[in-house]
Amino acid sequence: MNLSPKAMRFMVEALEFRIAAYQNQLDTEMGEGISDDQISDLTNDLLFLESLLQELQKALDVPVAKVF
């Protein structure tokens, strides 16, 4: 898949939003009886999203040659 820098920036923003939501959910629900399986699932998803975010941010740091 070949995404434009603008598309990648939108994806970065969406990932940052979802990461924050997962982190907030973990922070607020840890004391509210959430099961260990749910905590594990959220944590795994959070780590996966963070790795995707890092990859997209690295891709955005690479200069793109303009085609005329």
DSSP file (Angstrom, degrees, kcal/mol; ACC not computed):
  #  RESIDUE AA STRUCTURE BP1 BP2  ACC     N-H-->O    O-->H-N    N-H-->O    O-->H-N    TCO  KAPPA ALPHA  PHI   PSI    X-CA   Y-CA   Z-CA
    1    1 A M              0   0    0      0, 0.0     2,-0.7     0, 0.0     0, 0.0   0.000 360.0 360.0 360.0 132.6    0.0    0.0    0.0
    2    2 A N        -     0   0    0      0, 0.0     2,-0.3     0, 0.0     0, 0.0  -0.911 360.0-173.2-115.2 103.8    1.4    3.4   -1.0
    3    3 A L        -     0   0    0     -2,-0.7     0, 0.0     1,-0.1     0, 0.0  -0.725  23.1-119.2-101.4 145.8   -0.1    6.2    1.2
    4    4 A S     >  -     0   0    0     -2,-0.3     4,-2.4     1,-0.1     5,-0.2  -0.392  30.7-110.1 -72.7 157.8    0.3    9.9    0.7
    5    5 A P  H  > S+     0   0    0      0, 0.0     4,-2.3     0, 0.0     5,-0.2   0.870 120.8  54.6 -56.7 -36.4    1.9   11.8    3.6
    6    6 A K  H  > S+     0   0    0      2,-0.2     4,-2.1     1,-0.2     5,-0.2   0.925 108.0  48.3 -64.2 -43.6   -1.4   13.5    4.3
    7    7 A A  H  > S+     0   0    0      1,-0.2     4,-2.1     2,-0.2    -1,-0.2   0.904 111.4  50.7 -62.5 -41.3   -3.1   10.0    4.6
    8    8 A M  H  X S+     0   0    0     -4,-2.4     4,-2.5     1,-0.2    -1,-0.2   0.880 107.8  52.8 -65.4 -37.3   -0.4    8.9    6.9
    9    9 A R  H  X S+     0   0    0     -4,-2.3     4,-2.4     2,-0.2    -1,-0.2   0.901 108.9  50.0 -64.7 -39.6   -0.8   12.0    9.1
   10   10 A F  H  X S+     0   0    0     -4,-2.1     4,-2.3     2,-0.2    -2,-0.2   0.907 111.5  48.8 -62.5 -41.1   -4.5   11.3    9.4
   11   11 A M  H  X S+     0   0    0     -4,-2.1     4,-2.7     2,-0.2    -2,-0.2   0.889 109.3  52.1 -66.6 -39.0   -3.7    7.7   10.4
   12   12 A V  H  X S+     0   0    0     -4,-2.5     4,-2.7     2,-0.2    -2,-0.2   0.934 110.6  48.3 -60.6 -45.9   -1.2    8.9   13.0
   13   13 A E  H  X S+     0   0    0     -4,-2.4     4,-2.1     1,-0.2    -2,-0.2   0.909 112.3  48.4 -61.8 -42.5   -3.8   11.2   14.4
   14   14 A A  H  X S+     0   0    0     -4,-2.3     4,-2.4     2,-0.2    -1,-0.2   0.904 112.2  48.8 -65.2 -41.3   -6.4    8.4   14.5
   15   15 A L  H  X S+     0   0    0     -4,-2.7     4,-2.9     2,-0.2     5,-0.2   0.917 110.0  51.4 -64.6 -42.6   -3.9    6.0   16.2
   16   16 A E  H  X S+     0   0    0     -4,-2.7     4,-2.2     1,-0.2    -1,-0.2   0.906 111.2  48.8 -60.8 -40.5   -3.0    8.6   18.8
   17   17 A F  H  X S+     0   0    0     -4,-2.1     4,-2.1     2,-0.2    -2,-0.2   0.932 113.7  45.2 -63.7 -46.7   -6.7    9.1   19.6
   18   18 A R  H  X S+     0   0    0     -4,-2.4     4,-2.6     2,-0.2    -2,-0.2   0.883 111.8  52.6 -67.4 -38.6   -7.3    5.4   19.9
   19   19 A I  H  X S+     0   0    0     -4,-2.9     4,-2.7     1,-0.2    -1,-0.2   0.929 110.2  48.2 -61.4 -45.2   -4.2    4.9   22.0
   20   20 A A  H  X S+     0   0    0     -4,-2.2     4,-2.6    -5,-0.2    -2,-0.2   0.894 111.3  50.8 -62.4 -40.0   -5.3    7.6   24.4
   21   21 A A  H  X S+     0   0    0     -4,-2.1     4,-2.4     2,-0.2    -2,-0.2   0.918 111.8  46.7 -65.3 -43.3   -8.7    6.1   24.6
   22   22 A Y  H  X S+     0   0    0     -4,-2.6     4,-2.6     2,-0.2    -2,-0.2   0.924 113.1  49.3 -62.9 -44.2   -7.3    2.6   25.4
   23   23 A Q  H  X S+     0   0    0     -4,-2.7     4,-2.6     1,-0.2    -2,-0.2   0.915 111.7  48.7 -62.9 -42.1   -5.0    4.1   28.0
   24   24 A N  H  X S+     0   0    0     -4,-2.6     4,-2.5     2,-0.2     5,-0.3   0.900 110.5  51.6 -62.1 -41.5   -7.8    6.0   29.6
   25   25 A Q  H  X S+     0   0    0     -4,-2.4     4,-2.2     1,-0.2    -2,-0.2   0.912 111.7  46.5 -63.3 -42.8  -10.0    2.9   29.6
   26   26 A L  H  X S+     0   0    0     -4,-2.6     4,-1.3     1,-0.2    -2,-0.2   0.919 113.1  49.6 -64.1 -43.0   -7.2    1.0   31.3
   27   27 A D  H  < S+     0   0    0     -4,-2.6     4,-0.3     1,-0.2    -2,-0.2   0.890 118.4  37.4 -64.3 -40.4   -6.6    3.7   33.9
   28   28 A T  H  < S+     0   0    0     -4,-2.5     3,-0.3     1,-0.2    -1,-0.2   0.805 119.9  44.3 -85.1 -29.3  -10.3    4.1   34.8
   29   29 A E  H ><>S+     0   0    0     -4,-2.2     5,-1.2    -5,-0.3     3,-1.2   0.578  87.5  86.1 -94.5  -9.1  -11.3    0.5   34.7
   30   30 A M  T 3<5S+     0   0    0     -4,-1.3     3,-0.5     1,-0.3    -1,-0.2   0.885 100.3  37.3 -59.0 -37.6   -8.4   -1.1   36.5
   31   31 A G  T 3 5S+     0   0    0     -4,-0.3    -1,-0.3    -3,-0.3    -2,-0.1   0.423 104.1  74.2 -92.8   1.6  -10.1   -0.4   39.8
   32   32 A E  T < 5S-     0   0    0     -3,-1.2    -1,-0.2    -4,-0.0    -2,-0.1   0.057 116.4 -89.7-107.4  25.5  -13.6   -1.1   38.6
   33   33 A G  T   5 +     0   0    0     -3,-0.5     2,-0.2     1,-0.2    -3,-0.1   0.727  63.7 165.4  81.5  22.0  -13.5   -4.9   38.4
   34   34 A I      < -     0   0    0     -5,-1.2    -1,-0.2     1,-0.1    -8,-0.0  -0.501  41.2-109.5 -69.1 141.4  -12.3   -5.4   34.8
   35   35 A S     >  -     0   0    0     -2,-0.2     4,-2.3     1,-0.1     5,-0.2  -0.268  16.5-117.0 -73.4 159.0  -11.2   -9.0   34.3
   36   36 A D  H  > S+     0   0    0      1,-0.2     4,-2.5     2,-0.2     5,-0.1   0.856 116.6  55.6 -62.1 -35.4   -7.5   -9.9   33.8
   37   37 A D  H  > S+     0   0    0      2,-0.2     4,-2.5     1,-0.2    -1,-0.2   0.906 108.2  47.4 -64.4 -41.6   -8.4  -11.2   30.3
   38   38 A Q  H  > S+     0   0    0      2,-0.2     4,-2.7     1,-0.2     5,-0.2   0.904 112.1  49.8 -66.4 -41.0   -9.9   -7.8   29.4
   39   39 A I  H  X S+     0   0    0     -4,-2.3     4,-2.6     2,-0.2    -2,-0.2   0.922 112.0  48.9 -62.0 -43.4   -6.8   -6.0   30.8
   40   40 A S  H  X S+     0   0    0     -4,-2.5     4,-2.7     2,-0.2    -2,-0.2   0.919 111.6  48.8 -62.3 -44.6   -4.6   -8.3   28.8
   41   41 A D  H  X S+     0   0    0     -4,-2.5     4,-2.5     2,-0.2     5,-0.2   0.932 113.5  46.2 -61.7 -46.9   -6.5   -7.7   25.6
   42   42 A L  H  X S+     0   0    0     -4,-2.7     4,-2.6     2,-0.2    -2,-0.2   0.911 113.3  49.4 -62.7 -42.4   -6.5   -4.0   26.0
   43   43 A T  H  X S+     0   0    0     -4,-2.6     4,-2.5    -5,-0.2    -2,-0.2   0.922 111.8  48.1 -64.3 -44.1   -2.8   -3.9   26.8
   44   44 A N  H  X S+     0   0    0     -4,-2.7     4,-2.2     2,-0.2    -2,-0.2   0.923 113.6  47.2 -62.1 -44.3   -1.9   -6.1   23.8
   45   45 A D  H  X S+     0   0    0     -4,-2.5     4,-2.7     2,-0.2    -2,-0.2   0.904 111.2  52.2 -62.9 -41.0   -4.0   -3.9   21.5
   46   46 A L  H  X S+     0   0    0     -4,-2.6     4,-2.3     1,-0.2    -2,-0.2   0.922 110.1  47.5 -61.3 -45.8   -2.4   -0.8   23.0
   47   47 A L  H  X S+     0   0    0     -4,-2.5     4,-1.9     2,-0.2    -1,-0.2   0.891 112.0  50.6 -64.0 -39.7    1.1   -2.2   22.4
   48   48 A F  H  X S+     0   0    0     -4,-2.2     4,-2.2     2,-0.2    -2,-0.2   0.930 110.9  48.0 -63.8 -45.4    0.2   -3.1   18.8
   49   49 A L  H  X S+     0   0    0     -4,-2.7     4,-2.5     1,-0.2    -2,-0.2   0.881 109.5  53.6 -63.1 -37.8   -1.3    0.3   18.0
   50   50 A E  H  X S+     0   0    0     -4,-2.3     4,-2.2     2,-0.2    -1,-0.2   0.879 108.4  49.4 -65.0 -37.1    1.8    2.0   19.5
   51   51 A S  H  X S+     0   0    0     -4,-1.9     4,-2.0     2,-0.2    -2,-0.2   0.899 111.0  49.7 -69.2 -39.2    4.1   -0.1   17.2
   52   52 A L  H  X S+     0   0    0     -4,-2.2     4,-2.4     2,-0.2    -2,-0.2   0.917 109.9  51.9 -61.2 -42.6    2.0    0.9   14.2
   53   53 A L  H  X S+     0   0    0     -4,-2.5     4,-2.6     1,-0.2    -2,-0.2   0.917 108.3  50.5 -60.1 -45.1    2.2    4.5   15.2
   54   54 A Q  H  X S+     0   0    0     -4,-2.2     4,-2.2     1,-0.2    -1,-0.2   0.902 110.1  50.4 -61.1 -41.5    6.0    4.3   15.5
   55   55 A E  H  X S+     0   0    0     -4,-2.0     4,-2.2     2,-0.2    -2,-0.2   0.915 111.9  46.9 -64.1 -43.4    6.2    2.8   12.0
   56   56 A L  H  X S+     0   0    0     -4,-2.4     4,-2.0     2,-0.2    -2,-0.2   0.908 111.4  51.2 -65.2 -40.6    4.0    5.5   10.5
   57   57 A Q  H  X S+     0   0    0     -4,-2.6     4,-1.1     1,-0.2    -2,-0.2   0.884 110.0  50.0 -64.7 -37.5    6.0    8.2   12.2
   58   58 A K  H  X S+     0   0    0     -4,-2.2     4,-0.7     1,-0.2     3,-0.5   0.918 109.3  51.5 -64.1 -42.9    9.2    6.7   10.9
   59   59 A A  H >< S+     0   0    0     -4,-2.2     3,-0.7     1,-0.2    -2,-0.2   0.856 107.4  53.0 -63.1 -35.1    7.7    6.6    7.4
   60   60 A L  H 3< S+     0   0    0     -4,-2.0    -1,-0.2     1,-0.2    -2,-0.2   0.765 102.3  59.6 -71.3 -24.6    6.7   10.3    7.6
   61   61 A D  H 3< S+     0   0    0     -4,-1.1    -1,-0.2    -3,-0.5    -2,-0.2   0.680  85.4  92.0 -76.6 -17.7   10.3   11.2    8.6
   62   62 A V  S << S-     0   0    0     -4,-0.7     2,-0.0    -3,-0.7    -4,-0.0  -0.658  86.2-118.0 -80.5 124.9   11.7    9.8    5.3
   63   63 A P        -     0   0    0      0, 0.0     2,-0.5     0, 0.0    -2,-0.1  -0.362  24.4-142.3 -64.3 140.6   11.8   12.6    2.7
   64   64 A V        -     0   0    0     -4,-0.1     2,-0.3    -2,-0.0    -4,-0.0  -0.903  13.5-126.0-106.9 128.4    9.6   11.9   -0.3
   65   65 A A        -     0   0    0     -2,-0.5     2,-0.3     1,-0.1     0, 0.0  -0.536  25.3-125.7 -72.7 133.7   10.9   12.8   -3.8
   66   66 A K        -     0   0    0     -2,-0.3     2,-0.5     2,-0.0    -1,-0.1  -0.610  16.5-144.2 -79.8 138.4    8.5   15.1   -5.7
   67   67 A V              0   0    0     -2,-0.3    -1,-0.0     1,-0.1     0, 0.0  -0.906 360.0 360.0-104.8 128.2    7.5   13.9   -9.1
   68   68 A F              0   0    0     -2,-0.5    -1,-0.1     0, 0.0    -2,-0.0   0.418 360.0 360.0-101.8 360.0    7.0   16.6  -11.7
